[in-house]
Structures are given as C-alpha cells and as structure tokens.
Amino acid sequence: MNQEQIKQILPHRDNMLLVQEAEVIDGVAHAKYHVSGEEFFLKGHFPGNPVVPGVILCEMMAQGAAVLLAGDEANQGATPMFTSLDKVRFKNPVKPGDTLESESTIIKSKGPFYWCSAKGFVRGKLCVTAEFSFALVK
C-alpha cells in the first residue's frame, strides 16, 4: 500500500500520518517510514543531535499494525485508539535519513480490543520492540 491507500484505512493525516508504505504478508504487517529530518518532533529532540522520540516510534509501529485490520469489513469506519503500551524497549536510536521498518502481529483480540507485538528495524538492526493494545471505536 502507498500512503494514499493507507489514508483509506487510518484517520491520521499530516503531521501525524507516520506510515508511508505498508503491506500484510502471512498475518504480519510490514510498514515503513523514512525520517527526512524535517519532522516537527525532531526540532526540539534534540537540537544538534536529532533522535526520533520513543513515543513516536511506538506510534509508527501501532499505525503499521492498524493495517492488519483493514481486511475485516466489521472494522470499516472504526478509529484505532491506543489503550496500552507494554514491554517497550529501545535498543538503538532512529535518526534523520533512517527508514524505520516495522513488523507487527496481532497477539489476540476480544470484541473491539486488539493486542499486538511489534519490532522496528533500521537497515536490519533492531531499534525498538513493544507490545500494545488498542480499541476500535466507531
């Protein structure tokens, strides 16, 4: 999926649409975001040594995971809302010029709630891992 196709699934828009490409292969969402260096969140984090904030990395992975739900008609028109973050680990920084490639899987679901596991990589090097949940709100 390109970013225009992703906009059909996610309600996010500039400056908070943080997935540029996505595809689902065998139940795993693969998503990419290239950090240009012009993003609003880099201006103050940190001047002279910009690093993508951890919370933004988690948001990137969660948006990538949300594309897993696109194939289910029952989820159409629902907004994914974070309900928890757990077991978050930051291994390596993500900087301007990097492309974060995330892999997300759904661990379980119950009603409108979904639990996911995700990993984020830059050039094959693990940068962040997390488990999170979200609710689909109509």
C-alpha positions in Angstrom: 0.0 0.0 0.0 1.1 3.5 -0.7 0.3 6.5 1.6 -2.9 7.3 -0.3 -4.2 3.8 0.2 -3.1 3.9 3.8 -5.3 7.0 4.3 -8.3 4.9 3.3 -7.6 2.8 6.5 -6.1 5.2 9.0 -7.7 8.5 10.1 -4.3 10.1 10.7 -3.1 13.0 8.4 -0.1 15.3 8.2 1.8 15.7 10.5 0.8 12.5 12.3 0.5 10.0 9.5 3.6 8.1 10.2 3.4 5.2 7.7 4.4 5.8 4.1 4.3 2.2 2.8 2.6 -0.9 4.2 1.7 -4.5 3.3 0.4 -7.5 5.1 2.2 -10.8 4.4 1.0 -14.0 6.2 -0.6 -12.1 9.0 2.3 -9.8 9.6 2.1 -6.0 8.9 5.2 -4.6 7.3 5.3 -0.8 7.4 7.9 1.8 6.5 8.5 5.4 7.4 11.5 7.4 6.1 12.7 10.0 8.6 13.5 13.1 6.4 14.8 15.2 9.3 12.2 17.9 8.7 9.6 16.3 11.1 8.1 18.5 13.8 9.2 16.1 16.5 12.9 16.4 15.7 13.1 20.2 16.1 13.4 20.0 19.9 14.5 16.4 20.3 17.5 17.1 20.4 19.0 20.2 18.8 22.3 19.3 17.2 21.7 15.6 17.7 18.2 14.8 16.4 16.7 11.5 17.5 13.2 10.2 16.9 11.3 10.2 20.2 10.4 6.8 21.6 6.7 7.6 21.8 6.8 8.5 18.0 8.5 5.1 17.3 5.6 3.4 19.2 3.1 5.4 17.2 4.8 4.4 13.9 4.6 0.7 14.8 0.9 1.0 16.0 -0.1 2.7 12.8 1.6 -0.1 10.9 -0.3 -2.7 12.9 -3.6 -1.0 12.2 -3.4 -2.0 8.5 -3.8 -5.6 9.7 -7.4 -4.8 10.5 -8.2 -3.4 7.0 -9.4 -6.6 5.5 -12.2 -7.1 8.1 -15.5 -5.5 7.0 -16.6 -5.2 10.6 -13.7 -2.8 11.3 -14.5 -0.4 8.5 -15.0 3.2 9.7 -13.6 2.5 13.2 -10.8 4.6 14.7 -7.9 2.7 16.4 -7.2 4.2 19.8 -4.2 3.3 22.0 -5.3 1.6 25.2 -1.9 0.4 26.5 1.9 0.2 25.8 3.8 -2.6 27.5 7.3 -4.1 27.4 8.7 -1.2 25.4 12.4 -1.5 24.8 14.6 1.0 22.9 17.7 -0.7 21.5 19.2 1.8 19.1 18.3 5.4 18.1 16.5 6.3 14.9 17.9 9.4 13.2 17.3 11.6 10.2 18.0 9.7 7.0 16.9 6.4 8.6 13.9 4.3 7.4 12.1 2.6 10.2 10.8 -0.8 9.0 8.3 -2.3 11.5 6.8 -5.7 11.7 3.6 -6.1 13.7 1.4 -9.1 14.6 -1.9 -9.4 16.4 -1.5 -11.5 19.5 -5.2 -11.7 20.4 -8.4 -9.9 20.2 -11.6 -9.6 22.2 -14.5 -7.5 21.0 -13.2 -4.2 19.9 -9.8 -4.7 21.6 -6.7 -5.9 19.9 -3.3 -6.8 21.4 -0.2 -6.6 19.2 3.5 -7.2 19.3 5.9 -5.1 17.2 9.5 -4.7 16.3 11.2 -1.8 14.5 14.4 -2.0 12.5 16.7 0.3 10.6 18.9 -1.5 8.0 18.1 -4.8 9.7 19.3 -3.6 13.1 16.7 -3.9 15.9 15.8 -0.4 17.3 12.6 -0.8 19.3 10.2 -3.6 20.5 6.8 -3.2 22.1 3.5 -4.8 22.9 0.5 -2.6 22.8 -3.3 -2.7 22.7 -5.9 -0.6 21.1 -9.6 -0.4 20.8 -11.6 0.2 17.6 -14.0 3.0 18.3 -16.9 3.5 15.9 
